[in-house]
Amino acid sequence: MLCLDSAGGRDGFSPSSACFAVLPYPVGSPLPRTMPVSQADFRKTLGSFATGITVITLDSENEVHGMTANAFTSVSLNPMLVLVCVDQRARTHAHLHAKKRFGVNVLAEDQKAISEYYARPTRTHDRAAEEAGAIFERTAHGTPVLRGALAYLECRLHSAQDAGDHTIFIAEVEEVVVREGDPLLFFQSQYRKIGPPSS
Ligand SMILES: Cc1cc2nc3c(=O)[nH]c(=O)nc-3n(C[C@H](O)[C@H](O)[C@H](O)COP(=O)(O)O)c2cc1C
């Protein structure tokens, strides 16, 4: 992000110089003066980056544990690596370190209830089927994956790197399944549906 210091000069991004500008402003006009970045500004800005939604799944204490996550992306093609960023306070954080194998389920358009269910900090997930329609199948390795997901990736933990209050879990992809269908999207704190392709 481009920032302006108080004298209007150009300033590289760093935590101490983080700034926030409310746009739009006309193209070609001088960049606006900026304010220090608050956490609300940060969230709002990142919320303008549209994403899909995943649920991270693994076994824990005789039930399937799930966590809704959109901080998911590909990392490398050779080897095939992906990453997910997990809050260090989330129960999933400890489960990932312990299990080292997990599923990443890319939610389909009709799975909003599943996303909402696994975003709640409930103690157990024993009502996932009744409340959200979450039914699980097993990969050859025994990893639980969501029935009806648009895609799933079976992942084996490669490395973990703490970054602020989250940890970046990088994982090797061992198996993938993709179905036809439309994804569930998340944009500006709301669930969205995909539109037709732009020409
Ligand atoms: C759309 C959406 C995306 C989310 N993405 C993430 C994420 O990428 N990483 C994360 O740690 N939490 C994310 N969360 C929050 C967790 O789903 C939530 O804190 C959950 O209760 C953690 O569950 P756990 O404590 O059982 O692991 C997201 C929530 C929503 C609604």
The ligand as a MOL file (V3000), in Angstrom:
LIG
                    3D

  0  0  0     0  0            999 V3000
M  V30 BEGIN CTAB
M  V30 COUNTS 31 33 0 0 0
M  V30 BEGIN ATOM
M  V30 1 C -15.7540 -16.2270 6.3410 0
M  V30 2 C -14.8360 -16.5720 7.5030 0
M  V30 3 C -13.5080 -16.8310 7.2700 0
M  V30 4 C -12.6360 -17.1300 8.3260 0
M  V30 5 N -11.3260 -17.3730 8.0510 0
M  V30 6 C -10.4840 -17.6750 9.0570 0
M  V30 7 C -9.1180 -17.9670 8.7710 0
M  V30 8 O -8.6820 -17.9690 7.6200 0
M  V30 9 N -8.3030 -18.2660 9.8160 0
M  V30 10 C -8.7610 -18.2940 11.1160 0
M  V30 11 O -7.9640 -18.5690 12.0210 0
M  V30 12 N -10.0680 -18.0480 11.4130 0
M  V30 13 C -10.9340 -17.7480 10.4150 0
M  V30 14 N -12.2480 -17.5130 10.6830 0
M  V30 15 C -12.7120 -17.5900 12.0710 0
M  V30 16 C -12.8840 -19.0500 12.5560 0
M  V30 17 O -13.7070 -19.7900 11.6760 0
M  V30 18 C -13.5150 -19.0490 13.9680 0
M  V30 19 O -12.7140 -18.2970 14.8460 0
M  V30 20 C -13.7320 -20.4550 14.5320 0
M  V30 21 O -14.6470 -20.3530 15.6030 0
M  V30 22 C -12.4550 -21.1210 15.0520 0
M  V30 23 O -12.8330 -22.4090 15.4700 0
M  V30 24 P -11.9560 -23.3300 16.4170 0
M  V30 25 O -11.6440 -22.5280 17.6690 0
M  V30 26 O -12.8500 -24.5160 16.6880 0
M  V30 27 O -10.7140 -23.7120 15.6810 0
M  V30 28 C -13.1360 -17.2060 9.6500 0
M  V30 29 C -14.4990 -16.9640 9.8810 0
M  V30 30 C -15.3400 -16.6570 8.8180 0
M  V30 31 C -16.8100 -16.4190 9.0760 0
M  V30 END ATOM
M  V30 BEGIN BOND
M  V30 1 1 1 2
M  V30 2 1 2 3
M  V30 3 2 2 30
M  V30 4 2 3 4
M  V30 5 1 4 5
M  V30 6 1 4 28
M  V30 7 2 5 6
M  V30 8 1 6 7
M  V30 9 1 6 13
M  V30 10 2 7 8
M  V30 11 1 7 9
M  V30 12 1 9 10
M  V30 13 2 10 11
M  V30 14 1 10 12
M  V30 15 2 12 13
M  V30 16 1 13 14
M  V30 17 1 14 15
M  V30 18 1 14 28
M  V30 19 1 15 16
M  V30 20 1 16 17
M  V30 21 1 16 18
M  V30 22 1 18 19
M  V30 23 1 18 20
M  V30 24 1 20 21
M  V30 25 1 20 22
M  V30 26 1 22 23
M  V30 27 1 23 24
M  V30 28 2 24 25
M  V30 29 1 24 26
M  V30 30 1 24 27
M  V30 31 2 28 29
M  V30 32 1 29 30
M  V30 33 1 30 31
M  V30 END BOND
M  V30 END CTAB
M  END
